Amino acid sequence: MDTTNSEQEIMLCNTAYLYENSPCGHLSFYPGKQIFQINQTLLNWIGLSREEVLNQKKFQDLITIGGKMYYQMVVLPLLSRQGFLNEINFDIVVKNDAPFPCLFNAFGIKDDDGKTIAVHATILKITDRKQYESELLRSKKMAEEERKRFESLSNIIPEIIWTALSNGNVNFMNERFFEYFNCQDVTPRKTSLLHIIHQDQCSIILRRWVEAV
């Protein structure tokens, strides 16, 4: 029998090991008071030892100033009233490094009188997600700027220029188009490609359009 593999299986199934090495941070604290339990994952993220946190720091000490105000004014009352919270955004303070964004989930433990006596919470680090969202917004902004630049240039060119989506819907016609056909600026911009093609040519244009896209 391979004792090494058996020991590994026992370790991997051990709830304490799973708690300490979970892919998210775990902590428990008394409302408005000290943290009394925290896992190793969160300790690694914030750069502090267990001795520096347990019974020394409050949850508010782990979040930025703006988060402290939101926690006091919104989170605590809401947690007391409904008993749980999901996906609250906080920035977690890191020793000797920049804060990282997280999603805070928590549920309260109440006594017989309905008073919250302890809070169990998870911290989900979302640094990569925030970076992706920022890149996506930046790409959308660049695409919008390019679209405006293209339309501005198209409107000063003395040629008829129009663009269409892959489904054939026209999404831009330059000013020269409206001048040439002496039509209003509203209707053609939301029309189908086939509506501006002579009926005798529709089947040919449609076939070539499908082949092109």
N, C-alpha and C positions, 0 to 999 in steps of 0.2 A: 504493500500500500504506500502510495506517495504521500508522506506526511506534509511535505511542503505545500502541495496543492490543497490538502485538507485544511491546513492552517489559513491559506488564502481564502478559501470558500467561507470559512467561519468568520474571518475578518470582514469580507465583503457583505456578508449577511447581518453583521452586527449593527444594531440600530444606532449605537453611539458613534461608530465609524461613519455611518451614512450621514448622521447629523453633522458631524464635524467637517466632513469633506463634501458636503452637498454643493452642487453647482450654483447655489444661491446663498446669500447670507441669512442667518437665523439669529434672532435675539429675543430676549424676554426682559421686561422691565416693569416696574411699578409706575403707575400714572404720575407723571411729574416728578418721579424720583429716580433712583439709580437702576442701572442695568444689572440684572442678577444672573443672566445667562447669555452666552454669545458663542457662535461656532467659529472654527478656525478659518473658514473661508472668508468671513467678514473681517476677521482680525488681519488676515493677509492683505485684504483690499485697503484697509484704512491705515496699515502700517503701525499698529499698536500691539502690545502684548496683552495677554489676558489679565495680568495683574494691573495694567494701566486702565483697564475698562471696568471690570467687575467691581461693583459697589463704589466706584470712583466717578463714573461718568453717567449722565443722563442721556436719553436718546437725543434730546435737543442739542447736546454737545457734539453730536456726530453730523449735524446738518448745518448748512450755511445760514446767515442771518435772516435772509428772506424766508427760508424754510421754517425757522424758529417761530416767526410771527404767524405764518400760516398754520403751523402745528398747534399753537396756543389758541388761535381764534376760530379755526375750522375743524381741524382733525380731532382734537380731544373732545369737543362737544358732540361731534358727529359720532365718534366712537362710543361715547357714553350713551347716546340716544339709541343707535341702531345695533351696536355691539360688534361691528366689523367695518373694514374699509378695504377697497380694492383699487390698485393701480393709481396711487397718489404719487405725483412726481416730486422728488426731492433731489438736492445735490448733496452728496455725502463728502464730508471733509476728510482729506487724506494727509497724514503726517508727511511733511516735506515734499508735497506734490499738489497738483491741481485737484479740485473736487471732481467727482464723477457723478453723472446722472443715474438715477435709479427709479424703479417703481416700488412703492411701499405698499405692502398688503398686511393687514393685521386683524386680529379678533381679540375681544376682551373676555377675561374671566371675571364673572360677577359673583358676589356673595348672595346670601339669602334675601338681602334687602334690595338687590338689584344694583348695587354699587360696583363699579369696575375696580377690581383689586389688583389685576395684573394684565399685561398685554403681551401676546405672542405675535411676533412679526417676521416677515421675510423681506429681504432686500434683493431685488433683481437688478443687476448691473446692465445698463443699456447704452454704454458708450458707443459700441459699434452701430447700434440702431440709430442713435442721434447723428453720427457721422454720415450714415447712409442717407438719412432724411435731409441733412444739410446739403449733401452733394446733389440729391434729387432736386431740391429747391433751386440750387445754383444752376443746374442744367436746364430747368424749366425757364428760369429767368434769362439765360443766354439764348435759348431757343426763341423766346418771345422778342428779345432785342433783335435777333437775326431776322425774324419775320417782319418786324417794323422797318428795319433797314431795307429789306428786299422790296417791300411795298412802296417805300418812299422813292427808291431808285426807279421802280417800275412806272411810277406816276410821272416821272420827268422824261421818260424815253418815248419818242414819237412812234412807237410800235404798239400793236395790240398784244397785251400779255394777260394771260389768265392761268390759274392753277386749279387743280381738282384733286380730291381725295381718291383713294383706291377704289371706293364704291361708285365713283363717277360724279359725286356731288361737287359742284364748283364752289371753292371757298375763297377765291379772290379773282377780281377783274380790275385792271388798272383804269385810270381815268380816260385814257385814249379809247378804250372799248365803249364806254358810255357816250363819249362824244361822237364816235363813228356811227353807232347804231341809234343815236338820239333816244336813249331810253333812260328810265329812272334808275337811281343808284341802289334801290332797295331789293326789288324782286329778283333780278338775275343772280345776285350773290348767294342765294339759297336754293338755286335750281339745280337740276340734274344736268350732266354733261350733254345728254341726248336732246335736251330741250333747246339747246342752242345750235344744234346740227340740223342741216336740211334732212327732211324725212327720207329722201332717196339714198342718203349716205349713212344713215343710222346703223344699219346692219354691218357695214364695212368697218365703220369707226368702232363699234362695240367689239367686234372680233379682234381688231388690232389693239384696242385698249386692254382687253383681257389678256392678250398675249404679252403685252408690255409690262403689266403689273403682276 
